[in-house]
Amino acid sequence: MKVEDHQLVVALSEAGTIKEASKSLLISQPAVSQRLKSIEAYWGKSLFVRTPKKLVPTPSGEKVITFSKKMMTETNQVMNALLTDSDTIEGTLSLGVASTIGQYYLPAVLSDFMTSYPRVNVELFTGLSSDIIGQHEGFHVFITRGNKPTAQSILLLEEQLYLLRKKGAESNVLIEFQADSSFQTIVNQWLIQHPDHQVLTKVKVDQMETSKQLLKHGIGATVLPELAVGDLDLSDYHVTMLANEDEQIVRKTWISHAKYAESFPQVKAFLTFIRSYKK
C-alpha cells in the first residue's frame, strides 16, 4: 500500500462516509470508491460495511485502520526528522490544546506564528485537558490546564477565576459547563467554603460559551477564567474573585512537547515563539 492508501483508509474511518472523506482528501467520490475497492482487493477482505448512514469498519477493517494509522504516524515522524537537516523551517506542527486556550488565547498566537513561518502546516486538535493528555503522544506540542502533566512541562499562563452574576439575576442558580475535574473541584470546594454564595439549583451545559450566553441573559451565576471575561462589560455584573484567606485561586496552563519532536525545527520555532508571545 502507498502512503496515499493509508491516508484514505484513515480518512474513511474518521469521516464515516465516502462523501465526507472525499471532502477532506479533496478528491472525487468516485475516485474514493474506486481506490477503496483496490485497497480491499489488496487485502482480500472487505474493510467497511456500507450502511445507509455510514461506513462501519469490519473486524478486518479495524485491523487495517490501526495499521494505517501507525503507518501515517511513522511516515510523518520520518518526514519531520528529515527536515532537521534543513535550514528552512517547514513541515507539520501537530498541536493538542485545551478548548479554552484554543478559543481565547491561541488564535492570535497562531495568526502571528503562521505569518512568521508560512511553510509550517499546523494541525490543531482541541478538547478537554484530560483528553489531550490521554492522547499526548499523537501531538508534537500539547497545551493543557490544571495539574502539571509532565515533569518537563513549562508554565505558560496563570489566570484568576471569577464568579459572575448579572445584576438583578437569580443568585442561587449556578451555570456549570463541561470542564476537567480539576476545575470543577476548585469551584465546588470554594462554594462549600463560602456559604454566602449558596447554590440551590445547577444548570449544566456542554460549553463555556453557552454558559456565558445564559449568564448574559440573567439565568444565574457561573465561574469563568480570566481569559473568558475579556469580552464582557463587567459593570453589568456582580464579580467575585475566587480566593481563600486572601490568597487568589488561579488556573494554570502548561505547555509540553513530545520528546521525539524536540529537535524538529518547526517545534523549536513554535515553542520559542509562544513562550515569548505577548498578547
N, C-alpha and C positions, 0 to 999 in steps of 0.2 A: 504493500500500500504506500502511496505517496503521502507527503505531508498534507496536501490538499484533501486527501480522502479522510485522514484522521480529523481534519478540521470540519469536514462535512458531517461526520458521524457525531462529533461533539455538538455541533450547531443543531442538528436534528433532535438530539436528546434534550437540549436546553430549551429549544423553541417549542417543541411538541407538535409542530405541523410543518409540512413542506413549504407552505406559503410563508410562514414567519422565518423559516430557515433561509429561504431564498432572499428575503429582505436583508437579513443580517450578513449574508455572504455576497450580496449584490450580483446574483446570477438568477437566471430564469427558473421558474418552477419545473418546466420540462427537463431542464438540464440537471436539476437536483434529483428528480425522479430517476433519470437515466443513470446518473452516477451512483445512486443508491443501489440500483439493480446490479451494476457492475461490482460494487463492493460486496453485496450479498452473494453474487456468483463466485467471487474470490474466496469467501469463507465457506461457501456451500451451505449456508444457513440463512433463514430469514432473521433480520435483526430487529424489525419492528412489525407489530400488528397494526394494520390501518383500521381504526375505528372511525365512525362519523365525525367525532370531535377532535381526536388527537392521535398521535403515534404512540403506541405503548411498546416499550422495549421487551423483546422476548428474553428468556434466560440466556440464550446465546448472545443476544444483542447487548445485554448488561455486561457480559464479559468483554465484548469488543469495545463498548463505550469506555469502560475502565482502562483498557489497554490504550485506546486512542487519546484519552485524557493524559495518561502518563507520557505518551509519545510527544504530545503537544508541549507539555511542561518541560521535558528534556530538550526538545528542539529549541524552545525559547531560551533555555539556560545556556545552550551551546552558542546560539546566535549572540546573546548578550556577552558571553565570555570572549567571543571573537572580537567584540567591539572594544575590549580593554586595550587592544593593541593599536587603536586608532586615536588620533588627536582630536577628531571631531566627536562632539557629544551628540549621540543619536541612539536609536534603539527604543525598546519598550520599557516604560516605567509603570509597574503594577502597584496600585495603592489600595489598601483596605482601610476605610475611615469610618469612625463613629458618625452616625447620622447628623448629630448636632454640629459637629465640626464640618462635615460635608455641606451643610446648608448655610451656616452662618460665617464660617471662617475661611474655608478652603477655596471658594470660587475666586476671590480676589488674588489669593496666592497663586493659584493655577494660571489665572489670566496673565499675570506678570511673568511667571516661570515659562510658560509656553511662548510668550513673546521673546524672552531671552534665549530660549532653546527650541526653536521651531522644528527641529528634526527629531525631537523626542516624542514618541507616541505614548500618550497617557491612557492607561486602563484603570478605571475607577470603580470600586465597589463600596457601597455604604450599607450600614446596618447597625444593630446593637453591638456595643463593645464586646460583649461575651461571644457573639457570633464571629466577629472579626478575629478575636484571639483564638477561637477554635479552628479557624481556617488560616492562621497567620503564615503557615508555610507556603501558601499559594501567592503571597504578596512580597514584593521587594521591600516595601515600606508599609507599616501599619500604624495608625494613629487611634488611640483608644482613651477612654475616660474611666476615672475611678482609681482602682488599685494599680500599682506599678506592675505591668505584665511580665517583664523580664529584668534580670539584674542589669542588663546593658541599656535599658530604656532611659530616655532623657526627658526631663520635664519640659513641656512646651508651653503650657498655659496654666494659670491658676485663676479661677473665677469665683466671685462671690455668688451666693444664692439668695434669691428674694421671694418672699411670699407677697403676691399681689392680689388685690381685690378692688374692683371698680367701686368708686364712691357711690353709696346708695344701694349696692348689691347685697345679696344674702351673705352673711358672714359665717354660716355653719355648713356651707357646701364646698367640698374640695374637688377640683377637677384634676384627675390623675391620668397622665399619659403613659404609654408604654415606654419603659426605660429599664436600664440594667438594675439588678437587685441592689447594688451598692447605693445607687441614687435613692431608690425607694426606702432603703434602710435609714439613710440620713434624714429624709423627710419625716418618716414615721417616728423616729426617735426624738426629733426636735418637737414634733407636735405633742408627744407624750410629756415632754419636759416643759411645755408651755401650754397649760390647760386654758389660758385665756384665749387661745386660738382653737377652741373646741370644734371638732368636726362631727356632725351628726349624719351627714349624707355624703357619699362619694359618687362622682360621675366619672366613669372610666372611658377613655378614648384611646385610639391607636397612635396618634401622632401629636407631637408638641404643638404644631401649628393649629391643629384642631382645638387644643386646649386654649390657645391664645384667642381664637375666634370666639369661643364660649366666654372667655374672660372679658373680651371687649363688649360683649352683649349683656354683661352683668349676671351671668349664670351662677358664678361663685368665685372662689379663690383658687390659685394654682401657684406652684413653686417653679420658678424659671431661673436658669443660669444667666449670668451677666451678658453672655453673647446674644441671648434671645430677647433682651428687653430694649435693644437699641432703637427699634422702630416703633416703640410705644411712647405716647405722651404721658410721662409719669405723673404729671399734675392731675390726671384724671383718676388716679388710683391711690389707695392706701398701700404703702410699700413698707414691708418689714424685712430687714436684712437678717438672715439666719445666723445666729451666734449663740454660743454657750458661755456663760460667765464672761461676757465681754470679749470672747475670742471668736473671730469670724469663722464661719464654716465655709470652706472653699471646695470647689470641684476641680480636680486636677486632670490635665490632659497630657498624655505621654506619647512620644514618637519613638518608634523602634524600627529595626530593619533586619532582614534575613541575613544570616552570617554569610551564606554563599554569594550574596549580592553586594557585599560591602565594597568590592573592588570595581564594580560596574561604574563607568563614568557618569551615566545618567542618574544613578542612585546617589553617588557622591555629590553631584551638582545639586540635586533636589534637597538633600539633607543640609548642605551648606546654605542654600537659598532660604529654606523655610525657617532655619534656626536664627537667621539674621533678619527675617522679614518683619517689617513694621507696618501694621495695618493703618 
